[in-house]
Structures are given as structure tokens and as C-alpha cells.
């Protein structure tokens, strides 16, 4: 129920924000020489967009097992209310390569996870901003045993993986270096973390932005 309320709230914010911005542009718009001039005008849609994304890169291993992870999460924001507020979509994927050596045999698995969501940001200061996000995450991962070792499926003789869906709700803040091209770091907290997971509710992201 919570996820539907939050998603509805974000949708309402999106609709109200875009409607308000469209009316403001229409009210203050002067006559343009062509549709192209209007589209690329400084107050037009394209010039209110900014682009960004974060990435994941990691590796860990022992003499018997190893993990490699690579992920990308692009996002697009639309600036509103004198560029203080921005809203938009965010998608992501993460590829994992898992290897296990057992009984002189090497087992491999390539779990792939993805996510889709929507976010809202408030940037009252040049370099600092608040971030709210709803994310639907469909994660495929290995299911280690109590000792932390990768498990094999006795029926298929393959590495055991489990696919689980999560409704993540992140709130937090971040720092952006500013400028046309910039780097940023966010610290987010998942307020909808399932009670059955041992994963940390904190999510630290590193990424880059253009025109934020």
C-alpha cells in the first residue's frame, strides 16, 4: 500500500510541476519566428533537461570463489521552479559474474538485475541537494549458505541464484561539484527496507551530471 501511495504522490508532483511550468512558459512566451526557435529557446523544454548517472564496479574473491559486478544507472531530470526543483526517471542494470571452484570443477553464473524508478530533487544551494526516489528493483543474486559460501543447486548442478523484487524508497542528500559537467556523491537511506534482508539500508552513489 505504501508503494502505491508514494508512486501516486510522485506522479502528482510530476503532473503539477509540468503543468505549472508549461503555463509559466506560455504566459511569458513571446512570438517566435518558427517552431524550431521555440523548441530550442532558453526557456524551452530541451534547455530545462539535465542528464546524469551512477555506476557500479566491484570485485572480490578467494581461492575458491569470486565475484565481479558492473552496473550503470542513467537518469534524466527536468528543471522546475527557477531550476530549484527537478524531477525525472531513473533506470539501472547490474551484471554479475560469479565463479565457484568445487571438487576440481569451476561453476559459473551471470546474474542480471535491473531497476526502474522516478526521483525528485530540491537544490536550494549551488552544490547541495535533497533527493527523494521510488525504485522498483528486480534483483538476481547468489544465495550463500550460513558460512557465506556460494551454494549449488543439487537438481541442476549449477550455482544457485534467487530473483527477488523490492520496492525501495530512498531519501537523502548529495553534493554536486557544479558546472556544465560535474561529479556528485549521494548518501541515501531506504525507508522501505524489508525486515527479512540483511542488506544495508544505506545506499552510497557516485556519478556524473551534465547541466544539473
C-alpha atoms as an extended CHARMM CRD file, in Angstrom:
* protein
*
       212  EXT
         1         1  UNK       CA              0.0000000000        0.0000000000        0.0000000000  PROA      1               0.0000000000
         2         2  UNK       CA              2.8340000000        2.3730000000        0.8610000000  PROA      2               0.0000000000
         3         3  UNK       CA              4.4660000000        1.9800000000       -2.5540000000  PROA      3               0.0000000000
         4         4  UNK       CA              1.2190000000        2.8920000000       -4.3460000000  PROA      4               0.0000000000
         5         5  UNK       CA              0.7620000000        5.9850000000       -2.1980000000  PROA      5               0.0000000000
         6         6  UNK       CA              4.3340000000        7.1150000000       -2.7980000000  PROA      6               0.0000000000
         7         7  UNK       CA              4.1910000000        6.4000000000       -6.5180000000  PROA      7               0.0000000000
         8         8  UNK       CA              0.9090000000        8.3020000000       -6.7160000000  PROA      8               0.0000000000
         9         9  UNK       CA              2.4490000000       11.2200000000       -4.8320000000  PROA      9               0.0000000000
        10        10  UNK       CA              5.4090000000       11.3300000000       -7.2000000000  PROA      10              0.0000000000
        11        11  UNK       CA              3.0560000000       11.1770000000      -10.1880000000  PROA      11              0.0000000000
        12        12  UNK       CA              1.0340000000       14.0520000000       -8.7270000000  PROA      12              0.0000000000
        13        13  UNK       CA              4.1980000000       16.1100000000       -8.2090000000  PROA      13              0.0000000000
        14        14  UNK       CA              5.2860000000       15.3950000000      -11.7900000000  PROA      14              0.0000000000
        15        15  UNK       CA              1.9020000000       16.4190000000      -13.2100000000  PROA      15              0.0000000000
        16        16  UNK       CA              1.5710000000       19.5680000000      -11.1270000000  PROA      16              0.0000000000
        17        17  UNK       CA              5.1480000000       20.6080000000      -11.8110000000  PROA      17              0.0000000000
        18        18  UNK       CA              4.9580000000       20.1420000000      -15.5670000000  PROA      18              0.0000000000
        19        19  UNK       CA              1.5740000000       21.8700000000      -15.7360000000  PROA      19              0.0000000000
        20        20  UNK       CA              2.8360000000       24.8260000000      -13.7290000000  PROA      20              0.0000000000
        21        21  UNK       CA              5.9720000000       25.1130000000      -15.8340000000  PROA      21              0.0000000000
        22        22  UNK       CA              4.0610000000       24.8380000000      -19.1100000000  PROA      22              0.0000000000
        23        23  UNK       CA              1.6510000000       27.6010000000      -18.0510000000  PROA      23              0.0000000000
        24        24  UNK       CA              4.5480000000       29.8050000000      -16.9670000000  PROA      24              0.0000000000
        25        25  UNK       CA              6.2880000000       29.3610000000      -20.2990000000  PROA      25              0.0000000000
        26        26  UNK       CA              3.0730000000       30.0400000000      -22.2210000000  PROA      26              0.0000000000
        27        27  UNK       CA              2.3770000000       33.1940000000      -20.2350000000  PROA      27              0.0000000000
        28        28  UNK       CA              5.8390000000       34.6460000000      -20.6450000000  PROA      28              0.0000000000
        29        29  UNK       CA              6.4270000000       33.4710000000      -24.2020000000  PROA      29              0.0000000000
        30        30  UNK       CA              6.9500000000       35.9730000000      -26.9710000000  PROA      30              0.0000000000
        31        31  UNK       CA              6.1020000000       35.3090000000      -30.5720000000  PROA      31              0.0000000000
        32        32  UNK       CA              8.6950000000       33.0390000000      -32.1740000000  PROA      32              0.0000000000
        33        33  UNK       CA              9.8340000000       33.0700000000      -35.7750000000  PROA      33              0.0000000000
        34        34  UNK       CA              9.4060000000       29.2970000000      -36.0790000000  PROA      34              0.0000000000
        35        35  UNK       CA              8.5790000000       26.1430000000      -34.1440000000  PROA      35              0.0000000000
        36        36  UNK       CA             12.2800000000       25.2390000000      -34.1280000000  PROA      36              0.0000000000
        37        37  UNK       CA             13.2170000000       28.5400000000      -32.4640000000  PROA      37              0.0000000000
        38        38  UNK       CA             10.5730000000       27.9360000000      -29.8180000000  PROA      38              0.0000000000
        39        39  UNK       CA             11.7760000000       24.3820000000      -29.1560000000  PROA      39              0.0000000000
        40        40  UNK       CA             15.3900000000       25.3900000000      -28.6550000000  PROA      40              0.0000000000
        41        41  UNK       CA             14.6780000000       28.6280000000      -26.8290000000  PROA      41              0.0000000000
        42        42  UNK       CA             16.4720000000       29.0000000000      -23.4690000000  PROA      42              0.0000000000
        43        43  UNK       CA             13.1430000000       28.6280000000      -21.6880000000  PROA      43              0.0000000000
        44        44  UNK       CA             12.1280000000       25.6580000000      -23.8360000000  PROA      44              0.0000000000
        45        45  UNK       CA             11.8700000000       22.0050000000      -22.9150000000  PROA      45              0.0000000000
        46        46  UNK       CA             15.3030000000       20.8610000000      -24.1120000000  PROA      46              0.0000000000
        47        47  UNK       CA             17.1840000000       23.5290000000      -22.1860000000  PROA      47              0.0000000000
        48        48  UNK       CA             15.4970000000       22.5320000000      -18.9410000000  PROA      48              0.0000000000
        49        49  UNK       CA             16.7750000000       18.9660000000      -19.1270000000  PROA      49              0.0000000000
        50        50  UNK       CA             19.8410000000       17.6920000000      -17.3300000000  PROA      50              0.0000000000
        51        51  UNK       CA             21.4760000000       14.2880000000      -17.5730000000  PROA      51              0.0000000000
        52        52  UNK       CA             23.3050000000       12.1100000000      -15.1250000000  PROA      52              0.0000000000
        53        53  UNK       CA             24.0420000000        8.6470000000      -13.9190000000  PROA      53              0.0000000000
        54        54  UNK       CA             25.9460000000        6.4870000000      -11.4940000000  PROA      54              0.0000000000
        55        55  UNK       CA             27.9810000000        3.3550000000      -11.9650000000  PROA      55              0.0000000000
        56        56  UNK       CA             28.9440000000        0.2160000000      -10.0610000000  PROA      56              0.0000000000
        57        57  UNK       CA             32.2570000000       -1.5740000000      -10.3770000000  PROA      57              0.0000000000
        58        58  UNK       CA             33.4680000000       -4.1660000000       -7.9210000000  PROA      58              0.0000000000
        59        59  UNK       CA             35.4310000000       -7.3510000000       -7.4480000000  PROA      59              0.0000000000
        60        60  UNK       CA             36.0670000000       -9.6990000000       -4.5720000000  PROA      60              0.0000000000
        61        61  UNK       CA             37.4250000000      -13.2030000000       -4.4040000000  PROA      61              0.0000000000
        62        62  UNK       CA             39.0660000000      -16.0220000000       -2.5140000000  PROA      62              0.0000000000
        63        63  UNK       CA             40.8670000000      -19.1710000000       -3.5790000000  PROA      63              0.0000000000
        64        64  UNK       CA             37.5330000000      -20.9210000000       -4.1780000000  PROA      64              0.0000000000
        65        65  UNK       CA             35.0690000000      -18.2370000000       -5.3030000000  PROA      65              0.0000000000
        66        66  UNK       CA             34.9800000000      -14.7980000000       -6.9320000000  PROA      66              0.0000000000
        67        67  UNK       CA             32.5050000000      -12.0190000000       -7.6820000000  PROA      67              0.0000000000
        68        68  UNK       CA             32.6290000000       -9.3130000000      -10.3630000000  PROA      68              0.0000000000
        69        69  UNK       CA             29.9740000000       -6.6130000000      -10.6870000000  PROA      69              0.0000000000
        70        70  UNK       CA             29.3800000000       -3.8820000000      -13.2570000000  PROA      70              0.0000000000
        71        71  UNK       CA             26.3650000000       -1.6090000000      -13.3840000000  PROA      71              0.0000000000
        72        72  UNK       CA             25.0460000000        1.6040000000      -14.9170000000  PROA      72              0.0000000000
        73        73  UNK       CA             22.0960000000        3.7600000000      -13.8630000000  PROA      73              0.0000000000
        74        74  UNK       CA             21.3270000000        6.7020000000      -16.2030000000  PROA      74              0.0000000000
        75        75  UNK       CA             18.8290000000        9.3830000000      -15.2620000000  PROA      75              0.0000000000
        76        76  UNK       CA             17.2150000000       12.4590000000      -16.8240000000  PROA      76              0.0000000000
        77        77  UNK       CA             15.9060000000       15.4200000000      -14.8550000000  PROA      77              0.0000000000
        78        78  UNK       CA             13.5910000000       18.2760000000      -15.8100000000  PROA      78              0.0000000000
        79        79  UNK       CA             14.1560000000       21.6080000000      -14.0300000000  PROA      79              0.0000000000
        80        80  UNK       CA             11.2500000000       23.4810000000      -12.4570000000  PROA      80              0.0000000000
        81        81  UNK       CA             10.5640000000       26.4920000000      -10.2440000000  PROA      81              0.0000000000
        82        82  UNK       CA             13.6050000000       28.5500000000      -11.2920000000  PROA      82              0.0000000000
        83        83  UNK       CA             15.7030000000       25.3750000000      -11.5600000000  PROA      83              0.0000000000
        84        84  UNK       CA             15.4450000000       24.6770000000       -7.8170000000  PROA      84              0.0000000000
        85        85  UNK       CA             13.3290000000       21.5450000000       -8.2400000000  PROA      85              0.0000000000
        86        86  UNK       CA             13.8770000000       18.7810000000      -10.7750000000  PROA      86              0.0000000000
        87        87  UNK       CA             12.0130000000       15.5440000000      -11.4660000000  PROA      87              0.0000000000
        88        88  UNK       CA             12.5500000000       12.6400000000      -13.8180000000  PROA      88              0.0000000000
        89        89  UNK       CA             13.0360000000        8.9130000000      -14.4340000000  PROA      89              0.0000000000
        90        90  UNK       CA             15.9500000000        6.6820000000      -13.4810000000  PROA      90              0.0000000000
        91        91  UNK       CA             16.7420000000        3.1900000000      -14.7570000000  PROA      91              0.0000000000
        92        92  UNK       CA             19.5670000000        0.8250000000      -13.9300000000  PROA      92              0.0000000000
        93        93  UNK       CA             21.0750000000       -2.5570000000      -14.5450000000  PROA      93              0.0000000000
        94        94  UNK       CA             23.8090000000       -4.6020000000      -12.8890000000  PROA      94              0.0000000000
        95        95  UNK       CA             25.6990000000       -7.5200000000      -14.3970000000  PROA      95              0.0000000000
        96        96  UNK       CA             27.4630000000      -10.0150000000      -12.1390000000  PROA      96              0.0000000000
        97        97  UNK       CA             29.9430000000      -12.7440000000      -12.9310000000  PROA      97              0.0000000000
        98        98  UNK       CA             30.1870000000      -15.3890000000      -10.2110000000  PROA      98              0.0000000000
        99        99  UNK       CA             32.6530000000      -18.2830000000      -10.1650000000  PROA      99              0.0000000000
       100       100  UNK       CA             32.9490000000      -21.1810000000       -7.7540000000  PROA      100             0.0000000000
       101       101  UNK       CA             35.6190000000      -23.8780000000       -7.6520000000  PROA      101             0.0000000000
       102       102  UNK       CA             34.3570000000      -27.0940000000       -6.0760000000  PROA      102             0.0000000000
       103       103  UNK       CA             35.6240000000      -30.6800000000       -6.4160000000  PROA      103             0.0000000000
       104       104  UNK       CA             38.1260000000      -29.6460000000       -9.1110000000  PROA      104             0.0000000000
       105       105  UNK       CA             35.3510000000      -28.1390000000      -11.2120000000  PROA      105             0.0000000000
       106       106  UNK       CA             34.6280000000      -24.4610000000      -11.9160000000  PROA      106             0.0000000000
       107       107  UNK       CA             30.9920000000      -23.3570000000      -11.8650000000  PROA      107             0.0000000000
       108       108  UNK       CA             29.8630000000      -20.0400000000      -13.3780000000  PROA      108             0.0000000000
       109       109  UNK       CA             26.7740000000      -17.8510000000      -13.1890000000  PROA      109             0.0000000000
       110       110  UNK       CA             25.8660000000      -14.4300000000      -14.6150000000  PROA      110             0.0000000000
       111       111  UNK       CA             23.0160000000      -12.9150000000      -12.5860000000  PROA      111             0.0000000000
       112       112  UNK       CA             21.4980000000       -9.7780000000      -14.1260000000  PROA      112             0.0000000000
       113       113  UNK       CA             19.4560000000       -7.2780000000      -12.1230000000  PROA      113             0.0000000000
       114       114  UNK       CA             17.5000000000       -4.2210000000      -13.2510000000  PROA      114             0.0000000000
       115       115  UNK       CA             15.5640000000       -1.3210000000      -11.7480000000  PROA      115             0.0000000000
       116       116  UNK       CA             13.2010000000        1.4590000000      -12.8330000000  PROA      116             0.0000000000
       117       117  UNK       CA             12.0480000000        4.4360000000      -10.8390000000  PROA      117             0.0000000000
       118       118  UNK       CA             11.2890000000        8.1200000000      -10.5070000000  PROA      118             0.0000000000
       119       119  UNK       CA             13.0000000000       10.8130000000       -8.4730000000  PROA      119             0.0000000000
       120       120  UNK       CA             12.6060000000       14.3870000000       -7.2870000000  PROA      120             0.0000000000
       121       121  UNK       CA             15.4000000000       16.7270000000       -6.2530000000  PROA      121             0.0000000000
       122       122  UNK       CA             15.4910000000       20.0650000000       -4.4870000000  PROA      122             0.0000000000
       123       123  UNK       CA             18.6390000000       22.1660000000       -4.8980000000  PROA      123             0.0000000000
       124       124  UNK       CA             18.3410000000       25.2520000000       -2.6730000000  PROA      124             0.0000000000
       125       125  UNK       CA             22.1170000000       25.7630000000       -2.7700000000  PROA      125             0.0000000000
       126       126  UNK       CA             24.5900000000       25.6320000000       -5.6370000000  PROA      126             0.0000000000
       127       127  UNK       CA             26.3430000000       22.4250000000       -4.5830000000  PROA      127             0.0000000000
       128       128  UNK       CA             23.9590000000       20.6370000000       -2.2030000000  PROA      128             0.0000000000
       129       129  UNK       CA             20.6200000000       18.9770000000       -2.8650000000  PROA      129             0.0000000000
       130       130  UNK       CA             17.9720000000       16.7500000000       -1.2800000000  PROA      130             0.0000000000
       131       131  UNK       CA             16.8620000000       13.5910000000       -3.0840000000  PROA      131             0.0000000000
       132       132  UNK       CA             13.6410000000       11.5160000000       -2.9440000000  PROA      132             0.0000000000
       133       133  UNK       CA             13.2350000000        8.3960000000       -5.0720000000  PROA      133             0.0000000000
       134       134  UNK       CA             10.9650000000        5.4230000000       -5.6120000000  PROA      134             0.0000000000
       135       135  UNK       CA             12.6640000000        2.4170000000       -7.2300000000  PROA      135             0.0000000000
       136       136  UNK       CA             11.3150000000       -0.9310000000       -8.3390000000  PROA      136             0.0000000000
       137       137  UNK       CA             14.2660000000       -3.3210000000       -8.1960000000  PROA      137             0.0000000000
       138       138  UNK       CA             14.2960000000       -6.8120000000       -9.6720000000  PROA      138             0.0000000000
       139       139  UNK       CA             17.4520000000       -8.4040000000       -8.3000000000  PROA      139             0.0000000000
       140       140  UNK       CA             19.0150000000      -11.7190000000       -9.2340000000  PROA      140             0.0000000000
       141       141  UNK       CA             21.7820000000      -12.8000000000       -6.8740000000  PROA      141             0.0000000000
       142       142  UNK       CA             23.5060000000      -15.8100000000       -5.3760000000  PROA      142             0.0000000000
       143       143  UNK       CA             22.1540000000      -17.3000000000       -2.1820000000  PROA      143             0.0000000000
       144       144  UNK       CA             25.1280000000      -18.0860000000        0.0880000000  PROA      144             0.0000000000
       145       145  UNK       CA             24.8840000000      -20.5810000000        2.9110000000  PROA      145             0.0000000000
       146       146  UNK       CA             25.3050000000      -19.8040000000        6.6140000000  PROA      146             0.0000000000
       147       147  UNK       CA             29.0950000000      -19.7770000000        6.2370000000  PROA      147             0.0000000000
       148       148  UNK       CA             28.9960000000      -17.3260000000        3.3340000000  PROA      148             0.0000000000
       149       149  UNK       CA             29.8350000000      -19.8350000000        0.6060000000  PROA      149             0.0000000000
       150       150  UNK       CA             28.0880000000      -19.9800000000       -2.7590000000  PROA      150             0.0000000000
       151       151  UNK       CA             25.5710000000      -22.8070000000       -2.9500000000  PROA      151             0.0000000000
       152       152  UNK       CA             24.9560000000      -25.2520000000       -5.7860000000  PROA      152             0.0000000000
       153       153  UNK       CA             21.5230000000      -26.3910000000       -6.8890000000  PROA      153             0.0000000000
       154       154  UNK       CA             21.5380000000      -30.1840000000       -6.3430000000  PROA      154             0.0000000000
       155       155  UNK       CA             19.0000000000      -30.7210000000       -9.1250000000  PROA      155             0.0000000000
       156       156  UNK       CA             20.7240000000      -28.7350000000      -11.8940000000  PROA      156             0.0000000000
       157       157  UNK       CA             24.3100000000      -28.8230000000      -10.5940000000  PROA      157             0.0000000000
       158       158  UNK       CA             24.5390000000      -25.0760000000      -11.2010000000  PROA      158             0.0000000000
       159       159  UNK       CA             25.1740000000      -22.0950000000       -8.9440000000  PROA      159             0.0000000000
       160       160  UNK       CA             22.0010000000      -21.3210000000       -7.0250000000  PROA      160             0.0000000000
       161       161  UNK       CA             20.5910000000      -17.8350000000       -7.6520000000  PROA      161             0.0000000000
       162       162  UNK       CA             17.4470000000      -16.1950000000       -6.3560000000  PROA      162             0.0000000000
       163       163  UNK       CA             15.4180000000      -13.4530000000       -8.0490000000  PROA      163             0.0000000000
       164       164  UNK       CA             13.5730000000      -11.0970000000       -5.7020000000  PROA      164             0.0000000000
       165       165  UNK       CA             11.6170000000       -7.8860000000       -6.3300000000  PROA      165             0.0000000000
       166       166  UNK       CA             11.9340000000       -4.8880000000       -4.0000000000  PROA      166             0.0000000000
       167       167  UNK       CA             10.0880000000       -1.5900000000       -3.6820000000  PROA      167             0.0000000000
       168       168  UNK       CA             12.7770000000        0.7900000000       -2.4880000000  PROA      168             0.0000000000
       169       169  UNK       CA             12.0280000000        4.2750000000       -1.1930000000  PROA      169             0.0000000000
       170       170  UNK       CA             15.1520000000        6.3900000000       -0.8210000000  PROA      170             0.0000000000
       171       171  UNK       CA             15.5420000000        9.7050000000        0.9710000000  PROA      171             0.0000000000
       172       172  UNK       CA             18.8100000000       11.5320000000        1.4160000000  PROA      172             0.0000000000
       173       173  UNK       CA             21.1180000000       14.2710000000        0.2400000000  PROA      173             0.0000000000
       174       174  UNK       CA             24.0660000000       14.7900000000       -2.0250000000  PROA      174             0.0000000000
       175       175  UNK       CA             26.9140000000       17.0250000000       -3.1150000000  PROA      175             0.0000000000
       176       176  UNK       CA             27.4710000000       18.1360000000       -6.7170000000  PROA      176             0.0000000000
       177       177  UNK       CA             30.7010000000       19.8420000000       -7.8000000000  PROA      177             0.0000000000
       178       178  UNK       CA             28.7940000000       22.2400000000      -10.0710000000  PROA      178             0.0000000000
       179       179  UNK       CA             29.4090000000       23.3850000000      -13.6150000000  PROA      179             0.0000000000
       180       180  UNK       CA             28.3400000000       22.0930000000      -17.0130000000  PROA      180             0.0000000000
       181       181  UNK       CA             29.9680000000       18.7130000000      -16.3360000000  PROA      181             0.0000000000
       182       182  UNK       CA             30.2000000000       17.6710000000      -12.7000000000  PROA      182             0.0000000000
       183       183  UNK       CA             30.6480000000       14.7550000000      -10.3610000000  PROA      183             0.0000000000
       184       184  UNK       CA             28.3990000000       14.0240000000       -7.4180000000  PROA      184             0.0000000000
       185       185  UNK       CA             28.0220000000       11.8030000000       -4.3820000000  PROA      185             0.0000000000
       186       186  UNK       CA             24.7540000000       10.8360000000       -2.6850000000  PROA      186             0.0000000000
       187       187  UNK       CA             24.0090000000        9.2030000000        0.6360000000  PROA      187             0.0000000000
       188       188  UNK       CA             20.5300000000        7.6760000000        0.6380000000  PROA      188             0.0000000000
       189       189  UNK       CA             18.5200000000        5.7120000000        3.1850000000  PROA      189             0.0000000000
       190       190  UNK       CA             15.9220000000        3.1120000000        2.1970000000  PROA      190             0.0000000000
       191       191  UNK       CA             12.9030000000        3.7490000000        4.4180000000  PROA      191             0.0000000000
       192       192  UNK       CA             11.1330000000        0.7150000000        2.9340000000  PROA      192             0.0000000000
       193       193  UNK       CA             13.8720000000       -1.8280000000        3.6190000000  PROA      193             0.0000000000
       194       194  UNK       CA             12.4000000000       -5.3450000000        4.0530000000  PROA      194             0.0000000000
       195       195  UNK       CA             12.7750000000       -6.7280000000        7.5580000000  PROA      195             0.0000000000
       196       196  UNK       CA             13.8960000000      -10.0840000000        6.1520000000  PROA      196             0.0000000000
       197       197  UNK       CA             17.0210000000       -8.8230000000        4.3650000000  PROA      197             0.0000000000
       198       198  UNK       CA             20.4920000000       -8.3800000000        5.8400000000  PROA      198             0.0000000000
       199       199  UNK       CA             21.4510000000       -5.7680000000        3.2280000000  PROA      199             0.0000000000
       200       200  UNK       CA             22.2900000000       -2.2970000000        4.4940000000  PROA      200             0.0000000000
       201       201  UNK       CA             19.5230000000        0.3110000000        4.1330000000  PROA      201             0.0000000000
       202       202  UNK       CA             22.1770000000        2.8770000000        3.1950000000  PROA      202             0.0000000000
       203       203  UNK       CA             22.9320000000        3.4350000000       -0.4820000000  PROA      203             0.0000000000
       204       204  UNK       CA             26.0190000000        5.4410000000       -1.4430000000  PROA      204             0.0000000000
       205       205  UNK       CA             26.2150000000        6.5360000000       -5.0710000000  PROA      205             0.0000000000
       206       206  UNK       CA             28.9690000000        8.1250000000       -7.1310000000  PROA      206             0.0000000000
       207       207  UNK       CA             28.1360000000        9.6120000000      -10.5030000000  PROA      207             0.0000000000
       208       208  UNK       CA             28.3470000000       12.4080000000      -13.0420000000  PROA      208             0.0000000000
       209       209  UNK       CA             25.9100000000       15.0390000000      -14.2880000000  PROA      209             0.0000000000
       210       210  UNK       CA             25.5690000000       17.3530000000      -17.2750000000  PROA      210             0.0000000000
       211       211  UNK       CA             23.7430000000       20.7000000000      -16.9330000000  PROA      211             0.0000000000
       212       212  UNK       CA             22.4000000000       19.9040000000      -13.4470000000  PROA      212             0.0000000000
